[in-house]
């Protein structure tokens, strides 16, 4: 598994109210609110040296979306 993917999944599991997270899970359905998402994105941007546009941030709906954005 890609290191970035592992890091993001680990952080999502810390923030989530769900124990098992799959790539197709909707962010809201696993208990990640907008503040949690903003915190996660801010930390990932700093850690990976990537800056998301407002459009990219608005497109995040699933776990896979977050991982895809930071893995490219």
N, CA, C and O atoms as a Tripos MOL2 file, in Angstrom:
@<TRIPOS>MOLECULE
protein
  288   287    72     0     0
PROTEIN
NO_CHARGES

@<TRIPOS>ATOM
      1 N           0.8500   -1.1900    0.0000 N.3       1 UNK1
      2 CA          0.0000    0.0000    0.0000 C.3       1 UNK1
      3 C           0.8900    1.2440    0.0000 C.2       1 UNK1
      4 O           1.8960    1.2930    0.7070 O.2       1 UNK1
      5 N           0.5240    2.2210   -0.7740 N.am      2 UNK2
      6 CA          1.2500    3.4730   -0.8830 C.3       2 UNK2
      7 C           1.3110    4.1540    0.4850 C.2       2 UNK2
      8 O           0.3340    4.1430    1.2340 O.2       2 UNK2
      9 N           2.4660    4.7450    0.8040 N.am      3 UNK3
     10 CA          2.6640    5.3970    2.0950 C.3       3 UNK3
     11 C           1.6570    6.5250    2.3340 C.2       3 UNK3
     12 O           1.1310    6.6620    3.4390 O.2       3 UNK3
     13 N           1.3910    7.3250    1.3140 N.am      4 UNK4
     14 CA          0.4170    8.4140    1.4740 C.3       4 UNK4
     15 C          -0.9720    7.8540    1.7740 C.2       4 UNK4
     16 O          -1.6990    8.3770    2.6190 O.2       4 UNK4
     17 N          -1.3190    6.7960    1.0760 N.am      5 UNK5
     18 CA         -2.6170    6.1580    1.2890 C.3       5 UNK5
     19 C          -2.7250    5.6580    2.7240 C.2       5 UNK5
     20 O          -3.7540    5.8470    3.3730 O.2       5 UNK5
     21 N          -1.6750    5.0270    3.2200 N.am      6 UNK6
     22 CA         -1.6660    4.5190    4.5950 C.3       6 UNK6
     23 C          -1.8380    5.6460    5.5980 C.2       6 UNK6
     24 O          -2.6140    5.5300    6.5470 O.2       6 UNK6
     25 N          -1.1130    6.7370    5.3860 N.am      7 UNK7
     26 CA         -1.1800    7.8810    6.3030 C.3       7 UNK7
     27 C          -2.5850    8.4710    6.3190 C.2       7 UNK7
     28 O          -3.1340    8.7440    7.3870 O.2       7 UNK7
     29 N          -3.1640    8.6650    5.1500 N.am      8 UNK8
     30 CA         -4.5110    9.2420    5.0610 C.3       8 UNK8
     31 C          -5.5420    8.3190    5.6960 C.2       8 UNK8
     32 O          -6.4140    8.7790    6.4340 O.2       8 UNK8
     33 N          -5.4520    7.0260    5.4170 N.am      9 UNK9
     34 CA         -6.3930    6.0770    6.0240 C.3       9 UNK9
     35 C          -6.2680    6.0630    7.5420 C.2       9 UNK9
     36 O          -7.2750    5.9960    8.2470 O.2       9 UNK9
     37 N          -5.0540    6.1260    8.0440 N.am     10 UNK10
     38 CA         -4.8370    6.1500    9.4900 C.3      10 UNK10
     39 C          -5.4860    7.3860   10.1120 C.2      10 UNK10
     40 O          -6.1510    7.2880   11.1430 O.2      10 UNK10
     41 N          -5.2930    8.5370    9.4900 N.am     11 UNK11
     42 CA         -5.8880    9.7680   10.0060 C.3      11 UNK11
     43 C          -7.4160    9.7280    9.9320 C.2      11 UNK11
     44 O          -8.0960   10.1870   10.8500 O.2      11 UNK11
     45 N          -7.9490    9.1840    8.8490 N.am     12 UNK12
     46 CA         -9.4050    9.0660    8.7290 C.3      12 UNK12
     47 C          -9.9710    8.1520    9.8060 C.2      12 UNK12
     48 O         -11.0350    8.4300   10.3610 O.2      12 UNK12
     49 N          -9.2700    7.0680   10.1050 N.am     13 UNK13
     50 CA         -9.7300    6.1460   11.1480 C.3      13 UNK13
     51 C          -9.7370    6.8170   12.5100 C.2      13 UNK13
     52 O         -10.6050    6.5340   13.3360 O.2      13 UNK13
     53 N          -8.7790    7.7050   12.7530 N.am     14 UNK14
     54 CA         -8.7430    8.4410   14.0200 C.3      14 UNK14
     55 C          -9.9490    9.3750   14.1440 C.2      14 UNK14
     56 O         -10.5230    9.5240   15.2220 O.2      14 UNK14
     57 N         -10.3200    9.9970   13.0310 N.am     15 UNK15
     58 CA        -11.4100   10.9720   13.0400 C.3      15 UNK15
     59 C         -12.7920   10.3450   12.9070 C.2      15 UNK15
     60 O         -13.7870   10.9320   13.3310 O.2      15 UNK15
     61 N         -12.8520    9.1710   12.3250 N.am     16 UNK16
     62 CA        -14.1240    8.5310   12.0000 C.3      16 UNK16
     63 C         -14.7950    7.8860   13.2060 C.2      16 UNK16
     64 O         -14.1450    7.4970   14.1760 O.2      16 UNK16
     65 N         -16.1000    7.7870   13.1110 N.am     17 UNK17
     66 CA        -16.8750    7.0750   14.1250 C.3      17 UNK17
     67 C         -17.0760    5.6190   13.7100 C.2      17 UNK17
     68 O         -17.7010    4.8450   14.4350 O.2      17 UNK17
     69 N         -16.5520    5.2490   12.5520 N.am     18 UNK18
     70 CA        -16.6860    3.9060   12.0130 C.3      18 UNK18
     71 C         -15.3410    3.1830   12.1300 C.2      18 UNK18
     72 O         -14.2980    3.7570   11.8190 O.2      18 UNK18
     73 N         -15.3680    1.9370   12.5720 N.am     19 UNK19
     74 CA        -14.1270    1.1910   12.7730 C.3      19 UNK19
     75 C         -13.4900    0.7340   11.4680 C.2      19 UNK19
     76 O         -12.2750    0.8310   11.2980 O.2      19 UNK19
     77 N         -14.3030    0.2400   10.5540 N.am     20 UNK20
     78 CA        -13.7870   -0.2390    9.2720 C.3      20 UNK20
     79 C         -14.1470    0.7540    8.1810 C.2      20 UNK20
     80 O         -15.3190    1.0640    7.9630 O.2      20 UNK20
     81 N         -13.1260    1.2450    7.5020 N.am     21 UNK21
     82 CA        -13.3310    2.2270    6.4480 C.3      21 UNK21
     83 C         -12.9260    1.6110    5.1170 C.2      21 UNK21
     84 O         -11.8630    1.0020    4.9980 O.2      21 UNK21
     85 N         -13.7910    1.7800    4.1150 N.am     22 UNK22
     86 CA        -13.4420    1.3190    2.7680 C.3      22 UNK22
     87 C         -13.2590    2.5370    1.8650 C.2      22 UNK22
     88 O         -13.6910    3.6400    2.1990 O.2      22 UNK22
     89 N         -12.6250    2.3270    0.7370 N.am     23 UNK23
     90 CA        -12.3520    3.4230   -0.1870 C.3      23 UNK23
     91 C         -13.6230    4.0640   -0.7270 C.2      23 UNK23
     92 O         -13.6190    5.2450   -1.0740 O.2      23 UNK23
     93 N         -14.6960    3.3100   -0.8020 N.am     24 UNK24
     94 CA        -15.9460    3.8330   -1.3560 C.3      24 UNK24
     95 C         -16.8420    4.5100   -0.3220 C.2      24 UNK24
     96 O         -17.9040    5.0250   -0.6710 O.2      24 UNK24
     97 N         -16.4300    4.5170    0.9400 N.am     25 UNK25
     98 CA        -17.2390    5.1490    1.9810 C.3      25 UNK25
     99 C         -17.3520    6.6510    1.7480 C.2      25 UNK25
    100 O         -16.3800    7.3210    1.4000 O.2      25 UNK25
    101 N         -18.5590    7.1580    1.9480 N.am     26 UNK26
    102 CA        -18.8110    8.5870    1.8890 C.3      26 UNK26
    103 C         -18.2470    9.2210    3.1590 C.2      26 UNK26
    104 O         -18.4300    8.6970    4.2580 O.2      26 UNK26
    105 N         -17.5720   10.3340    3.0020 N.am     27 UNK27
    106 CA        -16.9270   11.0120    4.1310 C.3      27 UNK27
    107 C         -17.9340   11.3290    5.2400 C.2      27 UNK27
    108 O         -17.6590   11.0740    6.4120 O.2      27 UNK27
    109 N         -19.0720   11.8730    4.8870 N.am     28 UNK28
    110 CA        -20.0790   12.2450    5.8850 C.3      28 UNK28
    111 C         -20.6440   11.0250    6.6000 C.2      28 UNK28
    112 O         -20.9330   11.0780    7.7960 O.2      28 UNK28
    113 N         -20.8000    9.9280    5.8660 N.am     29 UNK29
    114 CA        -21.3920    8.7210    6.4430 C.3      29 UNK29
    115 C         -20.4770    8.0280    7.4550 C.2      29 UNK29
    116 O         -20.9460    7.2440    8.2810 O.2      29 UNK29
    117 N         -19.1870    8.3120    7.3950 N.am     30 UNK30
    118 CA        -18.2780    7.7260    8.3890 C.3      30 UNK30
    119 C         -18.0100    8.6980    9.5400 C.2      30 UNK30
    120 O         -17.1410    8.4600   10.3800 O.2      30 UNK30
    121 N         -18.7680    9.7930    9.5660 N.am     31 UNK31
    122 CA        -18.7010   10.7100   10.6890 C.3      31 UNK31
    123 C         -17.6670   11.8120   10.5740 C.2      31 UNK31
    124 O         -17.3170   12.4390   11.5740 O.2      31 UNK31
    125 N         -17.1730   12.0550    9.3720 N.am     32 UNK32
    126 CA        -16.2090   13.1370    9.1620 C.3      32 UNK32
    127 C         -16.9910   14.3900    8.7740 C.2      32 UNK32
    128 O         -17.6220   14.4320    7.7180 O.2      32 UNK32
    129 N         -16.9460   15.4100    9.6340 N.am     33 UNK33
    130 CA        -17.6530   16.6440    9.3080 C.3      33 UNK33
    131 C         -16.7050   17.5980    8.5750 C.2      33 UNK33
    132 O         -15.5380   17.2750    8.3540 O.2      33 UNK33
    133 N         -17.2100   18.7560    8.2070 N.am     34 UNK34
    134 CA        -16.4160   19.6910    7.4020 C.3      34 UNK34
    135 C         -15.1800   20.1860    8.1500 C.2      34 UNK34
    136 O         -14.1410   20.4220    7.5330 O.2      34 UNK34
    137 N         -15.2780   20.3440    9.4510 N.am     35 UNK35
    138 CA        -14.1220   20.7770   10.2390 C.3      35 UNK35
    139 C         -13.0560   19.6840   10.2790 C.2      35 UNK35
    140 O         -11.8670   19.9680   10.1350 O.2      35 UNK35
    141 N         -13.4810   18.4380   10.4750 N.am     36 UNK36
    142 CA        -12.5460   17.3080   10.4470 C.3      36 UNK36
    143 C         -11.8550   17.2190    9.0900 C.2      36 UNK36
    144 O         -10.6430   17.0170    9.0150 O.2      36 UNK36
    145 N         -12.6260   17.3680    8.0260 N.am     37 UNK37
    146 CA        -12.0760   17.2810    6.6780 C.3      37 UNK37
    147 C         -11.0680   18.4030    6.4370 C.2      37 UNK37
    148 O         -10.0010   18.1710    5.8690 O.2      37 UNK37
    149 N         -11.4050   19.6120    6.8640 N.am     38 UNK38
    150 CA        -10.4880   20.7430    6.6960 C.3      38 UNK38
    151 C          -9.1820   20.4910    7.4480 C.2      38 UNK38
    152 O          -8.1020   20.7790    6.9330 O.2      38 UNK38
    153 N          -9.2790   19.9570    8.6540 N.am     39 UNK39
    154 CA         -8.0920   19.6430    9.4500 C.3      39 UNK39
    155 C          -7.2380   18.5810    8.7590 C.2      39 UNK39
    156 O          -6.0170   18.7150    8.6750 O.2      39 UNK39
    157 N          -7.8790   17.5380    8.2720 N.am     40 UNK40
    158 CA         -7.1710   16.4660    7.5770 C.3      40 UNK40
    159 C          -6.4730   16.9950    6.3220 C.2      40 UNK40
    160 O          -5.3080   16.6820    6.0780 O.2      40 UNK40
    161 N          -7.1780   17.7860    5.5380 N.am     41 UNK41
    162 CA         -6.6090   18.3370    4.3050 C.3      41 UNK41
    163 C          -5.4430   19.2680    4.6290 C.2      41 UNK41
    164 O          -4.4100   19.2090    3.9630 O.2      41 UNK41
    165 N          -5.5880   20.1160    5.6270 N.am     42 UNK42
    166 CA         -4.5220   21.0390    6.0240 C.3      42 UNK42
    167 C          -3.2590   20.2660    6.4060 C.2      42 UNK42
    168 O          -2.1600   20.6110    5.9720 O.2      42 UNK42
    169 N          -3.4210   19.2290    7.2140 N.am     43 UNK43
    170 CA         -2.2750   18.4240    7.6350 C.3      43 UNK43
    171 C          -1.6450   17.6860    6.4550 C.2      43 UNK43
    172 O          -0.4210   17.6070    6.3510 O.2      43 UNK43
    173 N          -2.4760   17.1510    5.5720 N.am     44 UNK44
    174 CA         -1.9590   16.4260    4.4050 C.3      44 UNK44
    175 C          -1.2440   17.3770    3.4490 C.2      44 UNK44
    176 O          -0.2110   17.0210    2.8810 O.2      44 UNK44
    177 N          -1.7780   18.5700    3.2690 N.am     45 UNK45
    178 CA         -1.1160   19.5520    2.4080 C.3      45 UNK45
    179 C           0.2810   19.8620    2.9350 C.2      45 UNK45
    180 O           1.2420   19.9130    2.1670 O.2      45 UNK45
    181 N           0.3910   20.0660    4.2280 N.am     46 UNK46
    182 CA          1.6850   20.3750    4.8340 C.3      46 UNK46
    183 C           2.6400   19.1830    4.7500 C.2      46 UNK46
    184 O           3.8180   19.3490    4.4320 O.2      46 UNK46
    185 N           2.1400   18.0080    5.0280 N.am     47 UNK47
    186 CA          2.9710   16.8020    5.0460 C.3      47 UNK47
    187 C           3.4630   16.4150    3.6550 C.2      47 UNK47
    188 O           4.6130   16.0080    3.4930 O.2      47 UNK47
    189 N           2.5920   16.5400    2.6470 N.am     48 UNK48
    190 CA          2.9240   16.0750    1.3030 C.3      48 UNK48
    191 C           3.3510   17.1940    0.3550 C.2      48 UNK48
    192 O           3.7220   16.9210   -0.7870 O.2      48 UNK48
    193 N           3.3060   18.4470    0.8080 N.am     49 UNK49
    194 CA          3.7050   19.5580   -0.0420 C.3      49 UNK49
    195 C           2.7640   19.7960   -1.2100 C.2      49 UNK49
    196 O           3.1890   20.1990   -2.2920 O.2      49 UNK49
    197 N           1.4850   19.5440   -0.9830 N.am     50 UNK50
    198 CA          0.4570   19.6980   -2.0180 C.3      50 UNK50
    199 C          -0.5560   20.7230   -1.5310 C.2      50 UNK50
    200 O          -0.9260   20.7300   -0.3570 O.2      50 UNK50
    201 N          -1.0040   21.5880   -2.4340 N.am     51 UNK51
    202 CA         -2.0360   22.5540   -2.0620 C.3      51 UNK51
    203 C          -3.2750   22.3220   -2.9220 C.2      51 UNK51
    204 O          -3.2000   22.3240   -4.1510 O.2      51 UNK51
    205 N          -4.4040   22.1240   -2.2670 N.am     52 UNK52
    206 CA         -5.6560   21.8740   -2.9860 C.3      52 UNK52
    207 C          -6.3560   23.1830   -3.3190 C.2      52 UNK52
    208 O          -6.3240   24.1400   -2.5460 O.2      52 UNK52
    209 N          -6.9830   23.2000   -4.4730 N.am     53 UNK53
    210 CA         -7.8210   24.3400   -4.8420 C.3      53 UNK53
    211 C          -9.1730   24.1750   -4.1540 C.2      53 UNK53
    212 O          -9.4970   23.1000   -3.6480 O.2      53 UNK53
    213 N          -9.9430   25.2340   -4.1420 N.am     54 UNK54
    214 CA        -11.2910   25.1590   -3.5710 C.3      54 UNK54
    215 C         -12.1450   24.1570   -4.3410 C.2      54 UNK54
    216 O         -12.9880   23.4710   -3.7630 O.2      54 UNK54
    217 N         -11.9170   24.0810   -5.6520 N.am     55 UNK55
    218 CA        -12.6730   23.1430   -6.4840 C.3      55 UNK55
    219 C         -12.3580   21.6960   -6.1030 C.2      55 UNK55
    220 O         -13.2590   20.8630   -6.0000 O.2      55 UNK55
    221 N         -11.0710   21.4040   -5.8950 N.am     56 UNK56
    222 CA        -10.6840   20.0490   -5.4960 C.3      56 UNK56
    223 C         -11.2840   19.6920   -4.1430 C.2      56 UNK56
    224 O         -11.7750   18.5810   -3.9440 O.2      56 UNK56
    225 N         -11.2400   20.6300   -3.2280 N.am     57 UNK57
    226 CA        -11.7970   20.4020   -1.8960 C.3      57 UNK57
    227 C         -13.2960   20.1210   -1.9770 C.2      57 UNK57
    228 O         -13.8030   19.2450   -1.2760 O.2      57 UNK57
    229 N         -13.9950   20.8520   -2.8170 N.am     58 UNK58
    230 CA        -15.4420   20.6740   -2.9640 C.3      58 UNK58
    231 C         -15.7960   19.3330   -3.5980 C.2      58 UNK58
    232 O         -16.9010   18.8270   -3.4020 O.2      58 UNK58
    233 N         -14.8660   18.7550   -4.3570 N.am     59 UNK59
    234 CA        -15.1170   17.4800   -5.0350 C.3      59 UNK59
    235 C         -14.9480   16.2670   -4.1260 C.2      59 UNK59
    236 O         -15.3190   15.1570   -4.5080 O.2      59 UNK59
    237 N         -14.3990   16.4580   -2.9390 N.am     60 UNK60
    238 CA        -14.1580   15.3260   -2.0400 C.3      60 UNK60
    239 C         -15.4800   14.8370   -1.4590 C.2      60 UNK60
    240 O         -16.1560   15.5470   -0.7140 O.2      60 UNK60
    241 N         -15.8230   13.6210   -1.8170 N.am     61 UNK61
    242 CA        -17.0510   12.9930   -1.3100 C.3      61 UNK61
    243 C         -16.7580   11.6590   -0.6250 C.2      61 UNK61
    244 O         -17.4570   11.2730    0.3120 O.2      61 UNK61
    245 N         -15.7240   10.9570   -1.0930 N.am     62 UNK62
    246 CA        -15.4140    9.6250   -0.5720 C.3      62 UNK62
    247 C         -13.9690    9.5460   -0.0910 C.2      62 UNK62
    248 O         -13.1540   10.4300   -0.3580 O.2      62 UNK62
    249 N         -13.6770    8.4770    0.6150 N.am     63 UNK63
    250 CA        -12.3130    8.2100    1.0650 C.3      63 UNK63
    251 C         -11.3880    8.1300   -0.1520 C.2      63 UNK63
    252 O         -10.2760    8.6580   -0.1320 O.2      63 UNK63
    253 N         -11.8490    7.4760   -1.1930 N.am     64 UNK64
    254 CA        -11.0580    7.3270   -2.4220 C.3      64 UNK64
    255 C         -10.7130    8.6920   -3.0260 C.2      64 UNK64
    256 O          -9.6180    8.8690   -3.5600 O.2      64 UNK64
    257 N         -11.6320    9.6520   -2.9480 N.am     65 UNK65
    258 CA        -11.3820   10.9940   -3.4860 C.3      65 UNK65
    259 C         -10.1890   11.6450   -2.7950 C.2      65 UNK65
    260 O          -9.3270   12.2260   -3.4550 O.2      65 UNK65
    261 N         -10.1370   11.5520   -1.4820 N.am     66 UNK66
    262 CA         -9.0320   12.1570   -0.7270 C.3      66 UNK66
    263 C          -7.7130   11.4980   -1.1070 C.2      66 UNK66
    264 O          -6.7290   12.1780   -1.3980 O.2      66 UNK66
    265 N          -7.7040   10.1900   -1.1000 N.am     67 UNK67
    266 CA         -6.4800    9.4530   -1.4090 C.3      67 UNK67
    267 C          -6.0230    9.7540   -2.8320 C.2      67 UNK67
    268 O          -4.8310    9.9440   -3.0710 O.2      67 UNK67
    269 N          -6.9390    9.8000   -3.7600 N.am     68 UNK68
    270 CA         -6.6110   10.0720   -5.1600 C.3      68 UNK68
    271 C          -5.9720   11.4470   -5.3270 C.2      68 UNK68
    272 O          -4.9810   11.5890   -6.0430 O.2      68 UNK68
    273 N          -6.5230   12.4380   -4.6840 N.am     69 UNK69
    274 CA         -5.9990   13.7980   -4.8000 C.3      69 UNK69
    275 C          -4.5670   13.8790   -4.2740 C.2      69 UNK69
    276 O          -3.7140   14.5040   -4.9040 O.2      69 UNK69
    277 N          -4.3000   13.2660   -3.1470 N.am     70 UNK70
    278 CA         -2.9700   13.3730   -2.5460 C.3      70 UNK70
    279 C          -1.9730   12.3510   -3.0850 C.2      70 UNK70
    280 O          -0.7820   12.4340   -2.7850 O.2      70 UNK70
    281 N          -2.4380   11.4040   -3.8630 N.am     71 UNK71
    282 CA         -1.5300   10.4040   -4.4340 C.3      71 UNK71
    283 C          -1.0330   10.7940   -5.8170 C.2      71 UNK71
    284 O          -0.0820   10.1960   -6.3190 O.2      71 UNK71
    285 N          -1.6510   11.7740   -6.4350 N.am     72 UNK72
    286 CA         -1.2440   12.1890   -7.7920 C.3      72 UNK72
    287 C          -0.2370   13.3000   -7.7560 C.2      72 UNK72
    288 O           0.2080   13.7650   -8.8060 O.2      72 UNK72
@<TRIPOS>BOND
     1     1     2 1
     2     2     3 1
     3     3     4 2
     4     3     5 am
     5     5     6 1
     6     6     7 1
     7     7     8 2
     8     7     9 am
     9     9    10 1
    10    10    11 1
    11    11    12 2
    12    11    13 am
    13    13    14 1
    14    14    15 1
    15    15    16 2
    16    15    17 am
    17    17    18 1
    18    18    19 1
    19    19    20 2
    20    19    21 am
    21    21    22 1
    22    22    23 1
    23    23    24 2
    24    23    25 am
    25    25    26 1
    26    26    27 1
    27    27    28 2
    28    27    29 am
    29    29    30 1
    30    30    31 1
    31    31    32 2
    32    31    33 am
    33    33    34 1
    34    34    35 1
    35    35    36 2
    36    35    37 am
    37    37    38 1
    38    38    39 1
    39    39    40 2
    40    39    41 am
    41    41    42 1
    42    42    43 1
    43    43    44 2
    44    43    45 am
    45    45    46 1
    46    46    47 1
    47    47    48 2
    48    47    49 am
    49    49    50 1
    50    50    51 1
    51    51    52 2
    52    51    53 am
    53    53    54 1
    54    54    55 1
    55    55    56 2
    56    55    57 am
    57    57    58 1
    58    58    59 1
    59    59    60 2
    60    59    61 am
    61    61    62 1
    62    62    63 1
    63    63    64 2
    64    63    65 am
    65    65    66 1
    66    66    67 1
    67    67    68 2
    68    67    69 am
    69    69    70 1
    70    70    71 1
    71    71    72 2
    72    71    73 am
    73    73    74 1
    74    74    75 1
    75    75    76 2
    76    75    77 am
    77    77    78 1
    78    78    79 1
    79    79    80 2
    80    79    81 am
    81    81    82 1
    82    82    83 1
    83    83    84 2
    84    83    85 am
    85    85    86 1
    86    86    87 1
    87    87    88 2
    88    87    89 am
    89    89    90 1
    90    90    91 1
    91    91    92 2
    92    91    93 am
    93    93    94 1
    94    94    95 1
    95    95    96 2
    96    95    97 am
    97    97    98 1
    98    98    99 1
    99    99   100 2
   100    99   101 am
   101   101   102 1
   102   102   103 1
   103   103   104 2
   104   103   105 am
   105   105   106 1
   106   106   107 1
   107   107   108 2
   108   107   109 am
   109   109   110 1
   110   110   111 1
   111   111   112 2
   112   111   113 am
   113   113   114 1
   114   114   115 1
   115   115   116 2
   116   115   117 am
   117   117   118 1
   118   118   119 1
   119   119   120 2
   120   119   121 am
   121   121   122 1
   122   122   123 1
   123   123   124 2
   124   123   125 am
   125   125   126 1
   126   126   127 1
   127   127   128 2
   128   127   129 am
   129   129   130 1
   130   130   131 1
   131   131   132 2
   132   131   133 am
   133   133   134 1
   134   134   135 1
   135   135   136 2
   136   135   137 am
   137   137   138 1
   138   138   139 1
   139   139   140 2
   140   139   141 am
   141   141   142 1
   142   142   143 1
   143   143   144 2
   144   143   145 am
   145   145   146 1
   146   146   147 1
   147   147   148 2
   148   147   149 am
   149   149   150 1
   150   150   151 1
   151   151   152 2
   152   151   153 am
   153   153   154 1
   154   154   155 1
   155   155   156 2
   156   155   157 am
   157   157   158 1
   158   158   159 1
   159   159   160 2
   160   159   161 am
   161   161   162 1
   162   162   163 1
   163   163   164 2
   164   163   165 am
   165   165   166 1
   166   166   167 1
   167   167   168 2
   168   167   169 am
   169   169   170 1
   170   170   171 1
   171   171   172 2
   172   171   173 am
   173   173   174 1
   174   174   175 1
   175   175   176 2
   176   175   177 am
   177   177   178 1
   178   178   179 1
   179   179   180 2
   180   179   181 am
   181   181   182 1
   182   182   183 1
   183   183   184 2
   184   183   185 am
   185   185   186 1
   186   186   187 1
   187   187   188 2
   188   187   189 am
   189   189   190 1
   190   190   191 1
   191   191   192 2
   192   191   193 am
   193   193   194 1
   194   194   195 1
   195   195   196 2
   196   195   197 am
   197   197   198 1
   198   198   199 1
   199   199   200 2
   200   199   201 am
   201   201   202 1
   202   202   203 1
   203   203   204 2
   204   203   205 am
   205   205   206 1
   206   206   207 1
   207   207   208 2
   208   207   209 am
   209   209   210 1
   210   210   211 1
   211   211   212 2
   212   211   213 am
   213   213   214 1
   214   214   215 1
   215   215   216 2
   216   215   217 am
   217   217   218 1
   218   218   219 1
   219   219   220 2
   220   219   221 am
   221   221   222 1
   222   222   223 1
   223   223   224 2
   224   223   225 am
   225   225   226 1
   226   226   227 1
   227   227   228 2
   228   227   229 am
   229   229   230 1
   230   230   231 1
   231   231   232 2
   232   231   233 am
   233   233   234 1
   234   234   235 1
   235   235   236 2
   236   235   237 am
   237   237   238 1
   238   238   239 1
   239   239   240 2
   240   239   241 am
   241   241   242 1
   242   242   243 1
   243   243   244 2
   244   243   245 am
   245   245   246 1
   246   246   247 1
   247   247   248 2
   248   247   249 am
   249   249   250 1
   250   250   251 1
   251   251   252 2
   252   251   253 am
   253   253   254 1
   254   254   255 1
   255   255   256 2
   256   255   257 am
   257   257   258 1
   258   258   259 1
   259   259   260 2
   260   259   261 am
   261   261   262 1
   262   262   263 1
   263   263   264 2
   264   263   265 am
   265   265   266 1
   266   266   267 1
   267   267   268 2
   268   267   269 am
   269   269   270 1
   270   270   271 1
   271   271   272 2
   272   271   273 am
   273   273   274 1
   274   274   275 1
   275   275   276 2
   276   275   277 am
   277   277   278 1
   278   278   279 1
   279   279   280 2
   280   279   281 am
   281   281   282 1
   282   282   283 1
   283   283   284 2
   284   283   285 am
   285   285   286 1
   286   286   287 1
   287   287   288 2
@<TRIPOS>SUBSTRUCTURE
     1 UNK1         2 RESIDUE 1 A UNK
     2 UNK2         6 RESIDUE 1 A UNK
     3 UNK3        10 RESIDUE 1 A UNK
     4 UNK4        14 RESIDUE 1 A UNK
     5 UNK5        18 RESIDUE 1 A UNK
     6 UNK6        22 RESIDUE 1 A UNK
     7 UNK7        26 RESIDUE 1 A UNK
     8 UNK8        30 RESIDUE 1 A UNK
     9 UNK9        34 RESIDUE 1 A UNK
    10 UNK10       38 RESIDUE 1 A UNK
    11 UNK11       42 RESIDUE 1 A UNK
    12 UNK12       46 RESIDUE 1 A UNK
    13 UNK13       50 RESIDUE 1 A UNK
    14 UNK14       54 RESIDUE 1 A UNK
    15 UNK15       58 RESIDUE 1 A UNK
    16 UNK16       62 RESIDUE 1 A UNK
    17 UNK17       66 RESIDUE 1 A UNK
    18 UNK18       70 RESIDUE 1 A UNK
    19 UNK19       74 RESIDUE 1 A UNK
    20 UNK20       78 RESIDUE 1 A UNK
    21 UNK21       82 RESIDUE 1 A UNK
    22 UNK22       86 RESIDUE 1 A UNK
    23 UNK23       90 RESIDUE 1 A UNK
    24 UNK24       94 RESIDUE 1 A UNK
    25 UNK25       98 RESIDUE 1 A UNK
    26 UNK26      102 RESIDUE 1 A UNK
    27 UNK27      106 RESIDUE 1 A UNK
    28 UNK28      110 RESIDUE 1 A UNK
    29 UNK29      114 RESIDUE 1 A UNK
    30 UNK30      118 RESIDUE 1 A UNK
    31 UNK31      122 RESIDUE 1 A UNK
    32 UNK32      126 RESIDUE 1 A UNK
    33 UNK33      130 RESIDUE 1 A UNK
    34 UNK34      134 RESIDUE 1 A UNK
    35 UNK35      138 RESIDUE 1 A UNK
    36 UNK36      142 RESIDUE 1 A UNK
    37 UNK37      146 RESIDUE 1 A UNK
    38 UNK38      150 RESIDUE 1 A UNK
    39 UNK39      154 RESIDUE 1 A UNK
    40 UNK40      158 RESIDUE 1 A UNK
    41 UNK41      162 RESIDUE 1 A UNK
    42 UNK42      166 RESIDUE 1 A UNK
    43 UNK43      170 RESIDUE 1 A UNK
    44 UNK44      174 RESIDUE 1 A UNK
    45 UNK45      178 RESIDUE 1 A UNK
    46 UNK46      182 RESIDUE 1 A UNK
    47 UNK47      186 RESIDUE 1 A UNK
    48 UNK48      190 RESIDUE 1 A UNK
    49 UNK49      194 RESIDUE 1 A UNK
    50 UNK50      198 RESIDUE 1 A UNK
    51 UNK51      202 RESIDUE 1 A UNK
    52 UNK52      206 RESIDUE 1 A UNK
    53 UNK53      210 RESIDUE 1 A UNK
    54 UNK54      214 RESIDUE 1 A UNK
    55 UNK55      218 RESIDUE 1 A UNK
    56 UNK56      222 RESIDUE 1 A UNK
    57 UNK57      226 RESIDUE 1 A UNK
    58 UNK58      230 RESIDUE 1 A UNK
    59 UNK59      234 RESIDUE 1 A UNK
    60 UNK60      238 RESIDUE 1 A UNK
    61 UNK61      242 RESIDUE 1 A UNK
    62 UNK62      246 RESIDUE 1 A UNK
    63 UNK63      250 RESIDUE 1 A UNK
    64 UNK64      254 RESIDUE 1 A UNK
    65 UNK65      258 RESIDUE 1 A UNK
    66 UNK66      262 RESIDUE 1 A UNK
    67 UNK67      266 RESIDUE 1 A UNK
    68 UNK68      270 RESIDUE 1 A UNK
    69 UNK69      274 RESIDUE 1 A UNK
    70 UNK70      278 RESIDUE 1 A UNK
    71 UNK71      282 RESIDUE 1 A UNK
    72 UNK72      286 RESIDUE 1 A UNK
